[in-house]
């Protein structure tokens, strides 16, 4: 394809199609609506199905059904719509249903500002489901990340049989820039592990594994699926040891493997005593600020751009912060992910700068915060 001039939502659509997505359902909501338009252009030609649901609840429900039938499925929304998806997100966690959910965040709370970006859903994506069990959240910074991280998101959803979020926002999703399809990273496609032999027990895992093999609903072998607490056989259970073993496995299968999908960029500067931690579109301002601090003010700072937000890549944070006198977390909200950084780096000084005004954080603001000391 060569060079393309596209926005982040279009890049997400292309990354999803590359990864094998063949079902997409969503309800129009700014700034995620152009992703629905992009999927309408791309997916039918690839043999896929695109539906506009009557609302966000129906749309994610369609995706769950398609995934249970064996298709790779994705939905997209923004903050107000994501809140409506909460119950079905819990169903995807409990039923181990692979699903990619794109949250193109906008200024909130509530209906908020449809044409202004923010990163206000960072904690909601992790904790906005019942039970408190972990999910995977990936955060792109530009169109290249939108393509690659979406493809990786599908691979992770398939590998771990879980919902995976793409934490985009209005500024990433609706900003056009050049994507070189010759050089962009194209992850090798992974499919969910199928059941191949022996008796099929829907949620029974093999020895030493935490993810059950898959069979689609509607095939020749009956498949039980329920959103209620169930044992390995898929039937509702009240046995405490079965319930405990099940929730611990759901937690373990994600958190024990975070090192295998800890995506990040670390730019360590010699002599730096300050580490800036960012994610999303703010990474661009932070890179510009770091360059200006070094060039004009002779103040070296190191920069950590997190692209895996949940589960928290704790080892990445510890290594990046080693030897630093100060860690500055910059977010387009009033302070959300900074609490995780403070938890992990409890013995270090961790400061915060953020705003939630509908405006991007500028390099100048980051420089001023670094100088404030």
Secondary structure, DSSP 8 states (H G I E B T S, - for coil): --EEEEEHHHHHHHHHHHHTEEEEEE---TTTHHHHHHHHHHTGGGT-EEEE-SSHHHHHHHHHHHHHTT-EEEEEE-HHHHHHTHHHHHHHHHHT--EEEEEEE-B-STT-BTTS---TTHHHHHHSSTT----EEE---SHHHHHHHHHHHHHHHHHHTSEEEEEEEHHHHT-EEEEETTTS---------B--SS---TT---TT--S--B--TTSSS-----SS-B-TTSSB---HHHHHHHHHHHHHHHHTTGGGG--EEEE--TT--EEEEE-TTHHHHHHHHHHHHHHHH----EEEEESEEES--HHHHHHHHTT-SEEEEEESSSSSTHHHHHHHTTTS-EEEEE--SSS---HHHHHHHHHH-
